[in-house]
Amino acid sequence: MSFNRFIGIFEKKGSHYMKNSPVHSMLFHAALHRIASMLPLFTVLSIFTVGCDYFFPPLTGDRIEVEEAERFISRNKDNPDIILLDIRPKPQFDSVRIENSINLDFAQTDFPEMITRLDPEKRYILIDDNGRKSAMAFELMKEQRFPKVHYISGGITEWVRSGYKTVK
């Protein structure tokens, strides 16, 4: 849509209010020009920032990259209020896991009930194989009003690929 056509739409809609007031009409046109001149900038910014966590970090309780998770976990390894919750099945958890993580199998039918037994005041970091089930568990925990929940994007697969410490 061209700029003049954009302005024309608003002029037709707004002109019946401003027929007898040239000052109001001039202010109206100036405001429309200012708004229209900013539209390309907002369009570019909205396209550029979609999924751009580098410039706009995720909010608390959102997806975190393995680098951020590793830094946070290593800084808070002795903090009892930070829980690393590995939601993979027990055999996978036993084969490779992050130190001090706790296993709570997402595939179990009573997983939603097990979550209700957790302390909602603690901060939980969820991890699975690749981040997909963690995202589902994250949503479930948010529905149950856990305010401090994160999930690791890429899961244990990305953790191992990045060379971060695991135990067997």
KOLDREN-574678 format. One line per 2 residues: number of its first residue (from 1); their letters; for each residue z, y, x of C-alpha. Coordinates in nm, 4 decimals. Each point is the difference from the previous one (the first is absolute). Example, Ala and Ser with C-alpha at 12.3 -4.5 7.8 and 13.67 -1.06 7.14 Angstrom:
2
1	AS	0.7800/-0.4500/1.2300 | -0.0660/0.3440/0.1370 $
***
This chain:
168
1	MS	0.0000/0.0000/0.0000 | -0.0926/0.3357/0.1453 $
3	FN	0.2541/0.2772/0.0535 | -0.1722/0.2339/-0.2506 $
5	RF	-0.0144/-0.2720/-0.2628 | 0.3696/-0.0736/0.0632 $
7	IG	0.0862/0.3682/-0.0525 | -0.2324/0.0181/-0.3032 $
9	IF	0.1925/-0.2747/-0.1785 | 0.3226/0.1956/0.0331 $
11	EK	-0.1650/0.3300/-0.0896 | -0.1261/-0.1440/-0.3274 $
13	KG	0.3372/-0.1489/-0.0842 | 0.2000/0.3052/0.1037 $
15	SH	-0.2359/0.2853/-0.0945 | 0.1145/0.0353/-0.3614 $
17	YM	0.3471/0.0939/0.1310 | -0.1268/0.2657/0.2354 $
19	KN	-0.2836/0.1806/-0.1766 | 0.1879/0.3272/-0.0326 $
21	SP	0.1811/0.0016/0.3364 | -0.2060/0.0477/0.3169 $
23	VH	0.3133/-0.0117/0.2189 | 0.1069/-0.3355/-0.1398 $
25	SM	-0.3562/-0.1274/0.0280 | -0.0161/0.1091/0.3668 $
27	LF	0.3343/-0.1705/0.0752 | -0.1145/-0.3117/-0.1820 $
29	HA	-0.3206/-0.0170/0.2083 | 0.1904/0.0590/0.3243 $
31	AL	0.2436/-0.2798/-0.0805 | -0.2850/-0.2365/-0.0879 $
33	HR	-0.1806/0.0802/0.3250 | 0.3181/-0.0632/0.1982 $
35	IA	0.0608/-0.3342/-0.1730 | -0.3629/-0.1067/0.0334 $
37	SM	-0.0057/0.0931/0.3676 | 0.2962/-0.2330/0.0657 $
39	LP	-0.1472/-0.3021/-0.1804 | -0.2084/-0.1212/0.2962 $
41	LF	0.3091/0.0111/0.2226 | 0.2085/-0.2000/-0.2496 $
43	TV	-0.2828/-0.2512/-0.0391 | -0.0289/-0.0520/0.3756 $
45	LS	0.3781/-0.0276/0.0418 | 0.0355/-0.2509/-0.2808 $
47	IF	-0.2765/-0.2191/0.1453 | 0.1384/0.0311/0.3546 $
49	TV	0.3626/-0.0713/-0.0837 | -0.0453/-0.3078/-0.2169 $
51	GC	0.1884/-0.2710/0.1864 | 0.0606/0.2253/0.2979 $
53	DY	0.3589/-0.0895/0.0855 | -0.0231/0.1654/0.3413 $
55	FF	-0.0114/0.3535/-0.1414 | 0.2010/-0.0706/-0.3139 $
57	PP	0.2592/-0.2701/0.0782 | 0.0927/-0.2376/-0.2788 $
59	LT	0.3013/0.0883/-0.2053 | 0.3257/-0.1923/0.0181 $
61	GD	-0.0383/-0.3383/-0.1640 | -0.3673/-0.0374/0.0828 $
63	RI	-0.2300/-0.2010/0.2243 | 0.0704/0.0315/0.3723 $
65	EV	-0.2135/-0.1023/0.2956 | 0.1311/-0.2589/0.2472 $
67	EE	0.0435/0.2623/0.2741 | 0.2267/0.2117/-0.2192 $
69	AE	0.1848/-0.3097/-0.1249 | 0.0613/-0.1281/0.3537 $
71	RF	0.1382/0.3359/0.1150 | 0.2243/0.0268/-0.3052 $
73	IS	0.1249/-0.3597/0.0226 | 0.0715/0.0200/0.3741 $
75	RN	0.1894/0.3303/-0.0421 | 0.2053/-0.1405/-0.2868 $
77	KD	0.0512/-0.3606/0.1115 | 0.3800/0.0312/-0.0230 $
79	NP	0.0010/0.1871/-0.3301 | 0.1301/-0.2301/-0.2774 $
81	DI	-0.1579/0.2261/-0.2634 | -0.3533/-0.0841/0.1190 $
83	IL	-0.1238/-0.3395/-0.1193 | -0.3260/-0.1547/0.1207 $
85	LD	-0.0978/-0.2297/-0.2845 | -0.2611/-0.2636/0.0876 $
87	IR	-0.1436/-0.1274/-0.3284 | -0.2139/-0.2832/0.1408 $
89	PK	0.0701/-0.3668/-0.0799 | 0.2767/-0.1587/0.2125 $
91	PQ	-0.2321/-0.2123/0.2216 | -0.2022/0.3085/0.0974 $
93	FD	0.3178/0.2009/0.0551 | 0.1405/-0.2770/0.2242 $
95	SV	-0.3175/-0.0150/0.2113 | -0.0077/0.3714/0.0932 $
97	RI	0.2114/0.2911/-0.1154 | 0.1400/0.3349/0.1031 $
99	EN	0.3495/-0.0134/0.1456 | 0.2812/0.0597/-0.2527 $
101	SI	-0.2344/-0.0318/-0.2982 | 0.1217/-0.1715/-0.3155 $
103	NL	-0.2168/-0.2425/-0.1943 | -0.0417/0.0348/-0.3744 $
105	DF	-0.3050/-0.1972/-0.1190 | -0.2227/0.2034/-0.2320 $
107	AQ	-0.1673/-0.3188/-0.1278 | 0.3234/-0.1252/-0.1558 $
109	TD	0.0176/0.0385/-0.3766 | 0.3457/0.1553/0.0216 $
111	FP	-0.1077/0.2706/0.2477 | 0.0480/0.2837/-0.2549 $
113	EM	0.3510/-0.1292/-0.0732 | 0.0811/-0.0255/0.3723 $
115	IT	-0.0997/0.3648/0.0444 | 0.2521/0.1087/-0.2622 $
117	RL	0.2760/-0.1423/0.2227 | -0.0959/0.2317/0.2878 $
119	DP	0.1878/0.3221/0.0676 | -0.2162/0.2901/-0.1277 $
121	EK	0.1745/0.2419/0.2381 | -0.1475/-0.1667/0.3099 $
123	RY	-0.3437/0.0709/0.1462 | -0.2416/-0.2947/-0.0187 $
125	IL	-0.3089/-0.0566/0.2105 | -0.2191/-0.2751/-0.1454 $
127	ID	-0.2359/-0.2146/0.2043 | -0.2265/-0.2923/-0.0856 $
129	DN	-0.3176/-0.1509/0.1504 | -0.2371/0.2927/-0.0498 $
131	GR	0.1710/0.2648/-0.2151 | -0.1373/-0.1000/-0.3405 $
133	KS	0.3007/-0.1848/-0.1384 | 0.2312/0.2572/0.1571 $
135	AM	-0.1783/0.2650/-0.2037 | 0.0647/-0.2018/-0.3168 $
137	AF	0.3656/-0.0566/0.0929 | 0.0258/0.3725/0.0788 $
139	EL	-0.1170/0.0843/-0.3544 | 0.2433/-0.2501/-0.1458 $
141	MK	0.2902/0.1506/0.1941 | -0.1013/0.3518/-0.1029 $
143	EQ	-0.0024/-0.1121/-0.3650 | 0.3536/-0.1287/0.0515 $
145	RF	0.1001/0.3436/0.1321 | 0.0286/-0.0659/0.3728 $
147	PK	-0.0461/0.3515/0.1437 | -0.0433/-0.0892/0.3696 $
149	VH	-0.2737/-0.2617/0.0340 | -0.2917/-0.0203/0.2448 $
151	YI	-0.2591/-0.2653/0.0679 | -0.1829/-0.0651/0.3244 $
153	SG	-0.3755/0.0347/-0.0207 | -0.1733/-0.2989/0.1556 $
155	GI	0.3150/-0.2117/-0.0088 | 0.1070/-0.2409/0.2733 $
157	TE	-0.3651/-0.0583/0.0897 | -0.0413/0.3620/0.1088 $
159	WV	0.3470/-0.0013/0.1589 | -0.0939/-0.2954/0.2253 $
161	RS	-0.3482/0.1409/0.0691 | 0.1625/0.3251/0.1181 $
163	GY	0.2132/-0.1968/0.2466 | 0.3400/0.0818/-0.1462 $
165	KT	0.2945/-0.2312/0.0609 | 0.0508/-0.3066/-0.2203 $
167	VK	0.2293/-0.3009/0.0142 | -0.0655/-0.3626/-0.0876 $
***
